[in-house]
């Protein structure tokens, strides 16, 4: 399906936001922060790390993706909302998630990691919309 390229930042931002929400939900269900009184402090720390990761790494990736989108012709494939390099990165992250889920690491630890990454994606997704 071919669409006008002006819609692609909304698709990209929506995908990043939805994946972030999914990761946060899964992370919270595995981590179960309500069972430990110190989890609130850990959640604040993880939010701070998520913010740093989003602003230092993911914002740059989003900016590069937006530059890529600006170079596309007016009508492109719906799947062109990110460059091939980002598709590769997404595939690596999915593979890493599968490997982590099948690892012997405790679910509480994995939940905290999922929460960290999900929150970073949630913080970055709207950046596509604001700069489109």
PLY file of the C-alpha trace (Angstrom):
ply
format ascii 1.0
element vertex 132
property float x
property float y
property float z
element edge 131
property int vertex1
property int vertex2
end_header
0.00 0.00 0.00
1.39 3.39 -1.02
0.78 6.46 1.13
1.88 10.08 1.15
5.14 10.44 3.04
3.66 13.07 5.40
1.81 10.25 7.23
4.91 8.17 7.89
6.12 10.09 10.99
2.73 9.42 12.59
3.05 5.72 11.79
6.59 5.59 13.18
5.72 7.50 16.35
2.61 5.39 16.88
4.61 2.18 16.53
7.26 3.36 18.99
4.54 4.42 21.43
2.58 1.16 21.16
5.67 -1.00 21.54
6.69 1.11 24.54
3.28 0.65 26.16
3.44 -3.10 25.53
6.94 -3.34 27.03
5.93 -1.26 30.05
2.86 -3.39 30.67
4.80 -6.64 30.38
7.61 -5.22 32.49
5.27 -4.12 35.27
3.50 -7.49 35.30
6.83 -9.33 35.58
8.43 -6.88 37.97
5.35 -6.42 40.20
6.62 -3.23 41.85
3.64 -3.12 44.22
5.08 -6.09 46.17
8.18 -4.25 47.41
8.12 -0.90 49.20
11.49 0.10 47.67
10.19 -0.39 44.15
8.93 3.18 44.03
12.48 4.44 44.44
13.68 1.97 41.81
10.90 3.07 39.46
12.03 6.70 39.77
15.60 5.66 39.06
14.51 3.60 36.05
12.46 6.53 34.77
15.55 8.73 35.03
17.62 6.16 33.12
14.85 5.86 30.54
14.84 9.62 30.09
18.61 9.66 29.62
18.49 6.78 27.13
15.65 8.41 25.23
17.30 11.84 25.03
20.85 10.63 24.37
20.19 7.70 22.02
16.62 7.32 20.81
16.04 10.99 20.00
19.04 10.79 17.64
17.63 7.65 16.01
14.27 9.39 15.61
15.95 12.46 14.09
17.85 10.28 11.60
14.62 8.50 10.70
12.89 11.84 10.11
15.74 12.99 7.86
15.39 9.73 5.94
11.65 10.31 5.57
12.24 13.80 4.18
14.34 12.34 1.35
11.63 9.97 0.15
9.44 10.63 -2.89
5.91 11.92 -2.26
4.19 8.51 -2.34
5.94 5.50 -0.82
5.23 2.13 0.68
3.52 2.17 4.05
6.51 0.20 5.41
8.95 2.98 4.50
8.33 4.72 7.83
11.86 3.79 8.87
15.06 3.14 6.95
16.43 -0.39 6.40
19.00 0.15 9.15
16.21 0.77 11.68
14.36 -2.34 10.50
17.56 -4.27 11.19
17.87 -2.65 14.64
14.24 -3.51 15.40
14.86 -7.12 14.38
17.90 -7.28 16.67
15.87 -5.87 19.57
13.11 -8.42 19.00
15.70 -11.20 18.92
17.28 -9.87 22.12
13.85 -9.83 23.79
13.25 -13.45 22.79
16.68 -14.49 24.07
16.15 -12.64 27.35
12.74 -14.25 27.88
14.30 -17.68 27.43
17.28 -16.89 29.65
17.56 -17.95 33.30
17.35 -14.32 34.45
14.58 -13.70 36.99
11.36 -12.20 35.62
11.58 -9.34 38.14
14.92 -8.26 36.65
13.63 -8.63 33.09
10.54 -6.68 34.05
12.67 -3.78 35.20
14.62 -3.89 31.90
11.40 -4.01 29.89
10.05 -1.08 31.90
13.21 0.91 31.23
13.13 0.30 27.48
9.37 0.71 27.19
9.42 4.05 28.98
12.23 5.28 26.72
10.18 4.33 23.65
7.08 6.04 25.08
9.10 9.22 25.63
10.47 9.09 22.07
7.36 8.14 20.06
5.67 11.57 20.22
8.92 13.19 19.06
8.08 11.95 15.57
4.76 13.80 15.69
6.16 17.03 17.11
8.84 17.41 14.46
6.85 16.12 11.47
0 1
1 2
2 3
3 4
4 5
5 6
6 7
7 8
8 9
9 10
10 11
11 12
12 13
13 14
14 15
15 16
16 17
17 18
18 19
19 20
20 21
21 22
22 23
23 24
24 25
25 26
26 27
27 28
28 29
29 30
30 31
31 32
32 33
33 34
34 35
35 36
36 37
37 38
38 39
39 40
40 41
41 42
42 43
43 44
44 45
45 46
46 47
47 48
48 49
49 50
50 51
51 52
52 53
53 54
54 55
55 56
56 57
57 58
58 59
59 60
60 61
61 62
62 63
63 64
64 65
65 66
66 67
67 68
68 69
69 70
70 71
71 72
72 73
73 74
74 75
75 76
76 77
77 78
78 79
79 80
80 81
81 82
82 83
83 84
84 85
85 86
86 87
87 88
88 89
89 90
90 91
91 92
92 93
93 94
94 95
95 96
96 97
97 98
98 99
99 100
100 101
101 102
102 103
103 104
104 105
105 106
106 107
107 108
108 109
109 110
110 111
111 112
112 113
113 114
114 115
115 116
116 117
117 118
118 119
119 120
120 121
121 122
122 123
123 124
124 125
125 126
126 127
127 128
128 129
129 130
130 131
